[in-house]
Every structure is written in structure tokens, then in C-alpha cells.
Amino acid sequence: MARANQNYDKLAAGYLFPEIARRARAFADGHPGVELLRLGIGDTTLPLTPTVVAGLCSGAEKLGSAETYTGYGDYEGERWMREAVAAAYRERGVTLDLGEIFVSDGAKSDSANIQSIFAVDSVVAIEDPAYPVYVDSNVMAGRGGPFDPKRQQYQGLLYMPCNEANGFFPDVPARRVDLIYLCSPNNPTGEVATHAQLSRFVEYARAEQAVILFDAAYSAFIRDPTLPHSIYEVPGAKSCAIEMNSFSKSAGFTGVRLGWAVVPKDLVAEECPSGKLNAMWYRRQSTFFNGPSNVVQAGGAAALSLQGRRECRAMVDQYLQNALLIRDGLGRAGLTCFGGKNAPYVWARAPRGLSSWDFFDLLLNEAQVVTTPGSGFGPSGEGYIRLSAFGRRRDTERAVARIRATLEKG
């Protein structure tokens, strides 16, 4: 008799973003003709840049000729794609072997799938608040116990609180853990880790033979030159960290789907010499995955070209302008806001002691603006909301005006 994976039964509720969509649909169904403005899910709205489109078209056209047609590519991504990724790292002073780069369909997939090369009984530490995939995928894999409704946590996982007191970056664990999820710029808080903060985690991981799973999907939004874009800018990180990145937000590939993971050959774990984890990830990818579309990789390589990066940076700058508009506008309305300077998210404290979902419902029903409740990212997110800067400029301006009007009338 077939049996279901009972770890799914531990999940406390539906995935955060479908629940947001459900509430938004319910409002729309009950208020026909009322326009909703969306500052919730971080989906991009600006079109792909000309160089990226040309790269995609070129990749597709090559498949239409017998002379240039290609079938299966390398499991870890086309060599020319990995060379483009390696070149981008060299500009940050980081040297990578092409065998350490694995091109994928996005950082979300990698952040969930990467855990498969580690023991099921690994102790996992996760920034709190954090992107829900980190928590939910580990619960599905059996690393998390039952959900504790009082603490709003899964037993067995170590939550590392990120709050106003610590500048929304956690202290290193006080006890030994095996896997550590970090995200910088952070989703949802929009704050960015410093060299010193990342160095402390690298030191901890090296001492404990732990592995850091570092999500750098929003690194293209960092404008402060003193802040690291990659954890490999920290000496020693290649022996203890896996890094994941994505074209979703830096090049508008949310629907196109392309990203990469770096699994260094120097990476070690307990009873696991250098090179083994890299080989295990190659085996996992070559068994479960045939590599991303060659057409999409052509678009990714175009995005990493000199002209492509200029165009994509200009696109990212537009989103950062939206973030500043949101942060300043809500600040004038009396909200305490964080992030939004080197990231596309603004993290706002709910007024009058409202809960995250109560504030979400207030803005949905009174301002007709969809946001994201902070509690959906973990217990430390309670009392906050996340606002996304990925909307169109005019819609962002209108949404901020509506929120201000709602807050100012009390």
C-alpha cells in the first residue's frame, strides 16, 4: 500500500503567498469594480531589456538550424554560461572553478533542493524572519517536528531572531548546528549583512564544520560599496558556504526561470572531505535535472554581458527608486520602516500594536492595497508587513498615497 509523506501534515497552514492571493480574490469578488494595487508578492513588472531579448531570440534561432541546433547540454549548465557567471564573480575578487558553478532554474529551487545532500537528522538554523521556502522545505524533508502554535515555530528547527535590537541580523547560534540559512539582502526585511557580520558566521561554521546556505538572490540591489555581494568575499567562506543566486529580480526572469548555485570544491563537512559535497550535488543534479533550457541560458549570458549588465542595472535602479518612494512615503505617514535602500523590500512596523494580518487586512479593505504580513515569514515577523518595490512606478505612487490617506484618517 502506498503511503504519503506524513511530514507534509506537519505544515501549519497553506503557503504564505497563496493565502495572500486567496484573501485578495475574496475582496475583489465582494467589491466588483474596485481596483487593487499590489505591493505584496515580489514579482517583477518591467519588461526584459533589449540585450536580454536579443539573447533569447538568438538562442531560439539557433535551434531552427541544423548547423547550430543543440540537444542536451551539460547537467551543470552550458560552459559559456558558467564562464559568464565566473567572470561576474572575478569582478568581486572571487575566483571560481567552472566545476563549482551549477546553473539551475532559480534560487528558490536550489535553496530547497540543496538540503538533499545533507543528512536527514541535520540540525538546521534559519534566520527569523525568513523566506518561507527555507522552513517549509526542511519540514517536508523531515528535519522539522510538529508546529508549536504558541511559539509559532516548528520543533527541531533553530530560529535565529532578527529584530530591531540586532539590526535585523542574527547572532551566531549559541549551540552547535549543521546547516545555516542566511539571506542578504534579506527577504523580507530588506537589510544587508556587513563583512563583519558574515565573518562571524564563517568563523562559527569553520569551527563547527557547519555549512552556510547563503541566498544572494537580491545582491544586484546593493548600492553601498562597503557591503558584500557574495559571502565568498569573506576569507575562508569557500570551505563552509554554498551560495545561491538568481536572474529573477536582477534581470526580470521571474517567469523565464534561471539561477545558479556555487558548491565549492573546498567545502567540507563532518566526515566529508573537500570535493565530496561538490560531487554529490553534481550527482543530484545529473540524476534529477537535465539542466536549464539552452534558450534561457542564452538570455542569461546576454544579461551578464557588459551591455546587458548596464541595462539590467538601470532596471534595478527603477525598482530601488520605488523602494525609496515607499519608505519615505510611509515614514511621512508615521510608520517606522527598514530596508528599501539596498534591497527591493521595505519592512514596516504595524501601527497601534496591530498584528501583521490585522494590518494586512486593514490596508486591503481600507486602502485596497495588497501587502505581505510579516508573521508569514516567521515568529519574529509578527507586527510588521513587507512591501515590494516591484510594481510599476505610477501604481506604486498611488498605493503609497492610499496607504498614507488610510493611516492619516486613523
Summary of the structure (lengths in Angstrom):
residues: 410
radius of gyration: 21.3
end to end distance: 58.5
largest distance: 67.6
contacts: 1412
relative contact order: 0.17
helix: 44%
strand: 14%
